Amino acid sequence: MAELRILNEQIRNFFNGFRRDTHPMAILCGTVAALSTFYTDELDTNNQDHREFAARQLIAKVPTIAAWAYKYTVGEPFIYPEEELSFSENILHMLFARPGRRYSVNPVLARAIDRILMLHADHEQNASTTAVRLVGSTGANPFACVSAGIAALWGPAHGGANEAALDMFHQIGSKENIPAFLAKVKDKTSGIRLMGFGHRIYRNVDPRSKLLRTSFHEVIETLGLERDPLLDLAIELERIATEDEYFIKRKLYPNVDFYSGLILKALGIPTSMFTALFAIARTTGWVSQWLEMTKNPNGRIMRPRQIYTGEAPRSVPSMDER
Ligand SMILES: CC(C)(COP(=O)(O)OP(=O)(O)OC[C@H]1O[C@@H](n2cnc3c(N)ncnc32)[C@H](O)[C@@H]1OP(=O)(O)O)[C@@H](O)C(=O)NCCC(=O)NCCS
């Protein structure tokens, strides 16, 4: 798998077509779909070898595209993947190394990335996985399917939530402003939600968030970031919100996005890369779900029906009668 991390050199040229301030998810979405053009002889979705080939290519190459998307937006040279590094170490290497500057990967940071990637790898029929399956059910190639998953993950109600949570911490600004911000969240007319809280499925604590909460505290302790004002604000916000009647009554607890954003921030990963890292993790789940679906020879196109709830038939005078 490590050998497959490298991209066809031609792909470098794609990046120049994007504006420098492009969100990495846009680059990822487009470039992953375009990867299919390099494997036109291996795109038979009825062929098990082709399917596994594509799955491996996607898992190996999505991190490289994501890291290059980041390098492109900050104007730094692309860093090529290193085969002898682990999956997580290689991601940190491609993000933070620079030509001429030796970069050694901190094992504590690599472990934290590992945990985030594992906990985000798959999560049954979330919006992006369903998008991958829906597109896959049409017989579209796996690169296009994963690109659809990336598009779905991009939205703030799904994968963009950890980035949105961090934006929210910045917006709150300081600990003193937390009560006023929570008052706005509780006011239904404001349209403001507490990002990183609540989950469609977990109406109680999300078990993944417990693990990430532990990792978060390990990372800030290891890096000596206890006094970082933003991380401190987040800890205080978590405390106040989890003791607040509004959130207790509705069983709203911090979700994975609350902590994953904080860990990534502590690791020095730029905010714009948060969702892209989620996409790296979820690619494993997407391709596994796609492989499972496509091996069923009786698979049919997914075609949800729509229930009409509009007007019942009305008698309308014809134009001549009016
Ligand atoms: C995840 C999320 C989309 C789930 O939404 P949902 O399943 O549709 O939840 P509901 O809208 O049914 O919420 C139930 C109640 O809790 C409230 N609520 C849910 N999440 C809330 C939040 N983050 N902040 C404030 N109130 C929230 C709703 O307003 C609703 O209140 P009501 O009963 O008085 O009308 C939602 O919790 C949310 O927007 N969270 C913030 C974004 C986020 O962190 N997403 C990542 C999820 S992993």
The ligand as a Gaussian input file, in Angstrom:
#p B3LYP/6-31G(d) Opt

LIG

0 1
 C      -25.751000      16.740000      14.609000
 C      -27.095000      17.431000      14.421000
 C      -27.189000      17.920000      12.958000
 C      -28.200000      16.419000      14.704000
 O      -29.378000      17.074000      14.460000
 P      -30.784000      16.407000      14.677000
 O      -30.653000      14.950000      14.846000
 O      -31.662000      16.881000      13.577000
 O      -31.203000      17.010000      16.065000
 P      -32.561000      17.723000      16.331000
 O      -32.692000      18.914000      15.432000
 O      -33.648000      16.711000      16.320000
 O      -32.332000      18.250000      17.804000
 C      -33.162000      17.987000      18.929000
 C      -33.234000      19.240000      19.770000
 O      -31.916000      19.634000      20.187000
 C      -31.588000      20.917000      19.661000
 N      -30.211000      20.852000      19.183000
 C      -29.629000      19.810000      18.522000
 N      -28.341000      20.064000      18.314000
 C      -28.100000      21.269000      18.852000
 C      -26.944000      22.062000      18.950000
 N      -25.791000      21.632000      18.458000
 N      -27.031000      23.261000      19.568000
 C      -28.200000      23.677000      20.061000
 N      -29.335000      22.965000      20.007000
 C      -29.283000      21.774000      19.406000
 C      -32.566000      21.161000      18.513000
 O      -32.756000      22.537000      18.301000
 C      -33.779000      20.460000      19.040000
 O      -34.375000      21.303000      20.020000
 P      -35.985000      21.282000      20.257000
 O      -36.324000      19.895000      20.683000
 O      -36.208000      22.320000      21.285000
 O      -36.560000      21.641000      18.898000
 C      -27.244000      18.616000      15.397000
 O      -27.126000      18.158000      16.723000
 C      -26.262000      19.729000      15.106000
 O      -26.542000      20.597000      14.276000
 N      -25.107000      19.739000      15.816000
 C      -24.089000      20.702000      15.551000
 C      -23.292000      20.300000      14.323000
 C      -22.404000      19.112000      14.583000
 O      -21.681000      19.065000      15.586000
 N      -22.444000      18.129000      13.665000
 C      -21.571000      16.956000      13.696000
 C      -22.310000      15.725000      14.089000
 S      -21.180000      14.377000      14.323000

